[in-house]
Amino acid sequence: MLAHQMAMENPSMIRAEAVDAMEFPELSDQFSVQGVPQTVIDSGKGIVVGAAGEAQMLAEIKRALQN
């Protein structure tokens, strides 16, 4: 998963956790999970659904941080 790779490369700036949507339905509801994988950025300021490339992930991170 790209988010985990980014966290391993930048541990002081990025934290990543994997959560099984079926085991934690309350989190799935909270973040309106519609597909997996779903990457939630900064508690929902950004969301990427599906397998994303690095460019797409970085663009969404930048967008989320601007809000």
Secondary structure, DSSP 8 states (H G I E B T S, - for coil): -HHHHHHHH-TTT-------TTT-HHHHHHTT--SSSEEEEGGGTEEEES---HHHHHHHHHHHHH-
